[in-house]
Protein backbone atom coordinates (compact mmCIF):
# COMPACT_ATOMS: atom_id res chain seq x y z
CA UNK A 1 0.00 0.00 0.00
CA UNK A 2 1.05 3.56 -0.62
CA UNK A 3 1.55 6.14 2.09
CA UNK A 4 -1.62 7.88 0.86
CA UNK A 5 -3.67 4.70 1.21
CA UNK A 6 -2.23 3.99 4.65
CA UNK A 7 -2.99 7.51 5.86
CA UNK A 8 -6.52 7.47 4.44
CA UNK A 9 -7.15 4.12 6.10
CA UNK A 10 -5.89 5.41 9.46
CA UNK A 11 -8.01 8.53 9.28
CA UNK A 12 -11.13 6.61 8.27
CA UNK A 13 -10.70 3.98 10.96
CA UNK A 14 -10.17 6.70 13.57
CA UNK A 15 -13.56 8.15 12.61
CA UNK A 16 -15.55 5.02 13.47
CA UNK A 17 -18.43 5.78 15.81
CA UNK A 18 -19.08 3.96 19.10
CA UNK A 19 -20.71 1.10 17.14
CA UNK A 20 -17.65 0.75 14.91
CA UNK A 21 -19.41 2.30 11.88
CA UNK A 22 -17.83 4.86 9.56
CA UNK A 23 -20.58 7.33 8.65
CA UNK A 24 -19.76 9.12 5.37
CA UNK A 25 -21.57 12.36 6.29
CA UNK A 26 -19.53 12.54 9.51
CA UNK A 27 -16.33 11.89 7.56
CA UNK A 28 -17.14 14.84 5.27
CA UNK A 29 -17.77 17.11 8.28
CA UNK A 30 -14.47 16.04 9.86
CA UNK A 31 -12.54 16.46 6.60
CA UNK A 32 -14.03 19.93 6.08
CA UNK A 33 -12.70 20.97 9.51
CA UNK A 34 -9.32 19.24 9.10
CA UNK A 35 -7.97 20.89 5.99
CA UNK A 36 -4.49 19.39 6.38
CA UNK A 37 -5.82 15.82 6.47
CA UNK A 38 -5.46 13.21 3.76
CA UNK A 39 -9.24 12.88 3.64
CA UNK A 40 -9.63 16.60 2.98
CA UNK A 41 -7.15 16.34 0.11
CA UNK A 42 -8.96 13.31 -1.32
CA UNK A 43 -12.33 15.10 -1.59
CA UNK A 44 -13.51 17.57 -4.23
CA UNK A 45 -14.36 20.82 -2.44
CA UNK A 46 -15.26 22.77 -5.58
CA UNK A 47 -19.06 22.93 -5.28
CA UNK A 48 -19.56 23.50 -9.00
CA UNK A 49 -17.70 20.37 -10.17
CA UNK A 50 -18.74 18.29 -7.14
CA UNK A 51 -22.36 19.31 -7.65
CA UNK A 52 -22.25 18.25 -11.29
CA UNK A 53 -20.66 14.90 -10.35
CA UNK A 54 -23.39 14.40 -7.73
CA UNK A 55 -26.15 15.08 -10.26
CA UNK A 56 -24.59 12.54 -12.67
CA UNK A 57 -24.49 10.00 -9.84
CA UNK A 58 -28.15 10.74 -9.09
CA UNK A 59 -29.11 10.07 -12.72
CA UNK A 60 -27.27 6.73 -12.53
CA UNK A 61 -29.28 5.83 -9.45
CA UNK A 62 -32.54 6.89 -11.11
CA UNK A 63 -31.75 4.73 -14.14
CA UNK A 64 -30.95 1.69 -12.02
CA UNK A 65 -34.01 2.08 -9.78
CA UNK A 66 -36.69 3.37 -12.16
CA UNK A 67 -36.07 1.47 -15.39
CA UNK A 68 -36.76 -2.09 -14.32
CA UNK A 69 -38.88 -4.98 -15.57
CA UNK A 70 -42.00 -6.28 -13.82
CA UNK A 71 -39.82 -8.70 -11.81
CA UNK A 72 -37.53 -5.81 -10.73
CA UNK A 73 -34.76 -6.81 -13.15
CA UNK A 74 -32.64 -4.06 -14.66
CA UNK A 75 -33.50 -3.12 -18.23
CA UNK A 76 -30.47 -0.89 -18.77
CA UNK A 77 -26.83 -1.63 -17.95
CA UNK A 78 -23.55 0.18 -18.33
CA UNK A 79 -20.98 -1.97 -20.13
CA UNK A 80 -17.29 -1.49 -19.40
CA UNK A 81 -16.70 -0.54 -23.04
CA UNK A 82 -19.12 2.38 -22.64
CA UNK A 83 -17.52 3.83 -19.52
CA UNK A 84 -15.16 6.09 -21.38
CA UNK A 85 -16.10 9.63 -22.34
CA UNK A 86 -18.83 9.93 -19.73
CA UNK A 87 -20.26 6.43 -19.90
CA UNK A 88 -23.72 5.38 -20.92
CA UNK A 89 -26.39 2.70 -20.64
CA UNK A 90 -27.74 0.11 -23.09
CA UNK A 91 -30.94 -1.93 -23.08
CA UNK A 92 -30.26 -5.47 -21.86
CA UNK A 93 -32.46 -6.81 -24.66
CA UNK A 94 -30.24 -5.09 -27.26
CA UNK A 95 -27.10 -6.48 -25.63
CA UNK A 96 -28.46 -10.03 -25.60
CA UNK A 97 -29.07 -9.85 -29.37
CA UNK A 98 -25.40 -9.16 -30.13
CA UNK A 99 -22.86 -11.88 -29.27
CA UNK A 100 -20.01 -9.36 -28.99
CA UNK A 101 -21.92 -7.20 -26.48
CA UNK A 102 -23.25 -10.26 -24.65
CA UNK A 103 -19.63 -11.40 -24.17
CA UNK A 104 -18.70 -7.98 -22.76
CA UNK A 105 -21.66 -8.16 -20.38
CA UNK A 106 -20.60 -11.65 -19.26
CA UNK A 107 -17.03 -10.47 -18.70
CA UNK A 108 -18.32 -7.49 -16.69
CA UNK A 109 -20.57 -9.77 -14.62
CA UNK A 110 -17.69 -12.14 -13.90
CA UNK A 111 -15.48 -9.20 -12.87
CA UNK A 112 -18.26 -7.98 -10.53
CA UNK A 113 -18.56 -11.47 -9.05
CA UNK A 114 -14.80 -11.64 -8.56
CA UNK A 115 -14.88 -8.35 -6.63
CA UNK A 116 -17.76 -9.67 -4.52
CA UNK A 117 -15.90 -12.92 -3.94
CA UNK A 118 -12.91 -11.00 -2.60
CA UNK A 119 -15.19 -8.95 -0.34
CA UNK A 120 -17.15 -11.94 0.98
CA UNK A 121 -14.56 -14.71 0.76
CA UNK A 122 -14.95 -15.45 4.48
CA UNK A 123 -18.65 -16.29 4.11
CA UNK A 124 -18.51 -20.05 3.67
CA UNK A 125 -22.20 -20.28 2.80
CA UNK A 126 -21.37 -18.59 -0.52
CA UNK A 127 -18.71 -21.14 -1.52
CA UNK A 128 -21.03 -22.81 -4.06
CA UNK A 129 -21.71 -19.41 -5.67
CA UNK A 130 -17.97 -18.71 -6.06
CA UNK A 131 -17.38 -22.23 -7.42
CA UNK A 132 -20.12 -21.76 -10.02
CA UNK A 133 -18.78 -18.33 -11.04
CA UNK A 134 -15.25 -19.74 -11.31
CA UNK A 135 -16.56 -22.57 -13.52
CA UNK A 136 -18.25 -20.10 -15.88
CA UNK A 137 -15.06 -18.02 -16.05
CA UNK A 138 -12.99 -21.13 -16.82
CA UNK A 139 -15.39 -22.17 -19.63
CA UNK A 140 -15.23 -18.65 -21.05
CA UNK A 141 -11.42 -18.71 -20.97
CA UNK A 142 -11.31 -22.12 -22.68
CA UNK A 143 -13.78 -20.94 -25.33
CA UNK A 144 -11.72 -17.80 -26.02
CA UNK A 145 -8.52 -19.87 -26.32
CA UNK A 146 -10.12 -22.25 -28.85
Residue pairs with C-beta under 8 A, 6 or more apart in sequence:
1 9
4 38
7 38
8 38
8 39
8 42
11 37
11 38
11 39
12 22
12 27
12 39
13 22
15 22
15 23
15 26
15 27
15 30
16 22
17 23
17 26
27 39
28 43
30 37
30 39
31 37
31 39
31 40
31 42
31 43
32 40
32 45
34 40
44 50
44 53
60 78
63 76
63 89
64 74
64 76
67 74
67 75
67 76
68 74
68 75
69 75
73 92
74 92
75 91
75 92
75 93
76 89
76 90
76 91
76 92
77 89
77 90
77 92
77 95
77 105
77 108
78 87
78 88
78 89
78 90
79 90
79 95
79 101
79 104
79 105
79 108
80 104
80 107
80 108
80 111
81 104
82 88
82 89
82 90
90 101
92 105
94 101
95 101
95 102
95 104
95 105
96 102
106 136
106 140
107 140
110 133
110 136
110 137
110 140
113 129
113 130
113 133
114 133
114 137
117 126
117 130
117 133
120 126
121 130
